[in-house]
Amino acid sequence: MNINKLAQKTYYKFSFVEGNQHIANEYALKCILRIIEAFNVKDVLEIGIGIGCIADTVLEYSQNIKYTATEANEFCLNAIKENVSQIKRVELYSNLAEIPEDIFFDLIIIDGTDESLGKLKRLCKNETIIFLEGGRPIQVQILRSFFLKAFYTQMISYNKNPNYGPFSSEDWCGGGQLIFPNPNFKMKFFYWKERIATYIKRKYRKKK
Ligand SMILES: C[S@@+](CC[C@H](N)C(=O)[O-])C[C@H]1O[C@@H](n2cnc3c(N)ncnc32)[C@H](O)[C@@H]1O
């Protein structure tokens, strides 16, 4: 299935699930799949799996992805058992500090808070990519202070939220924040394309 269609399908599914007020926005799901496809991501860490909207999307996208996540909330830990069809593929920890020191990730998705964010650097490979769902300015600032050579851009949408789901269809569909801590040539190319797209989308949004 096309990645945009898959993101729409999962967002629609989670639009009718109990406790969905904090799920990832639909455009963030599309961005995550686009990153995974472009960089052939195999090892994903999600900080704050919540009720499982991102995890369900990614696990359905590929059988070859190893998925690790953190979550401490009791309601969410129960909810993911129901919501994530392939929950058996998820390695769960309560927080970042619990993750063994010898595991490294291609993509780290941040969609929750973690007091041990400082531990994130040790989970990175040289070419790890970091994506933060939504705005998250404080976490972006902290991460950029860890990775001084990082390339950072927002990823925003041309569209408003769908008329189903927890977010108002009057508001722009959020997207997220993309950080390449140690960008290689391909990452720099991806970054510039996103930066230009974000600039154009901002102008378009202002006119609307
Ligand atoms: C933005 S949410 C994560 C959403 C998740 N990535 C998803 O797409 O389903 C961040 C945190 O909020 C908490 N949370 C999310 N949904 C909740 C709910 N319905 N009730 C209580 N806490 C919730 C969880 O601890 C979660 O890690």
PDBQT file of the ligand as one rigid body, heavy atoms in Angstrom, charges set to zero:
ROOT
HETATM    1  C1  LIG A 301       1.566  12.273  22.549  1.00  0.00    +0.000 C 
HETATM    2  S1  LIG A 301       1.286  10.840  23.498  1.00  0.00    +0.000 S 
HETATM    3  C2  LIG A 301       1.933   9.561  22.477  1.00  0.00    +0.000 C 
HETATM    4  C3  LIG A 301       1.024   9.137  21.383  1.00  0.00    +0.000 C 
HETATM    5  C4  LIG A 301       1.488   7.977  20.572  1.00  0.00    +0.000 C 
HETATM    6  N1  LIG A 301       2.738   8.211  19.894  1.00  0.00    +0.000 N 
HETATM    7  C5  LIG A 301       0.442   7.569  19.589  1.00  0.00    +0.000 C 
HETATM    8  O1  LIG A 301       0.567   7.945  18.419  1.00  0.00    +0.000 OA
HETATM    9  O2  LIG A 301      -0.506   6.908  19.999  1.00  0.00    +0.000 OA
HETATM   10  C6  LIG A 301       2.456  11.089  24.743  1.00  0.00    +0.000 C 
HETATM   11  C7  LIG A 301       2.221  10.419  26.076  1.00  0.00    +0.000 C 
HETATM   12  O3  LIG A 301       0.963  10.762  26.590  1.00  0.00    +0.000 OA
HETATM   13  C8  LIG A 301       0.465   9.714  27.409  1.00  0.00    +0.000 C 
HETATM   14  N2  LIG A 301      -0.874   9.385  26.913  1.00  0.00    +0.000 N 
HETATM   15  C9  LIG A 301      -1.251   9.244  25.627  1.00  0.00    +0.000 A 
HETATM   16  N3  LIG A 301      -2.545   8.951  25.538  1.00  0.00    +0.000 NA
HETATM   17  C10 LIG A 301      -3.017   8.906  26.795  1.00  0.00    +0.000 A 
HETATM   18  C11 LIG A 301      -4.294   8.659  27.371  1.00  0.00    +0.000 A 
HETATM   19  N4  LIG A 301      -5.345   8.417  26.599  1.00  0.00    +0.000 N 
HETATM   20  N5  LIG A 301      -4.421   8.677  28.702  1.00  0.00    +0.000 NA
HETATM   21  C12 LIG A 301      -3.354   8.944  29.468  1.00  0.00    +0.000 A 
HETATM   22  N6  LIG A 301      -2.117   9.202  29.003  1.00  0.00    +0.000 NA
HETATM   23  C13 LIG A 301      -1.940   9.178  27.682  1.00  0.00    +0.000 A 
HETATM   24  C14 LIG A 301       1.414   8.553  27.291  1.00  0.00    +0.000 C 
HETATM   25  O4  LIG A 301       2.193   8.446  28.442  1.00  0.00    +0.000 OA
HETATM   26  C15 LIG A 301       2.230   8.916  26.060  1.00  0.00    +0.000 C 
HETATM   27  O5  LIG A 301       3.530   8.431  26.105  1.00  0.00    +0.000 OA
ENDROOT
TORSDOF 0
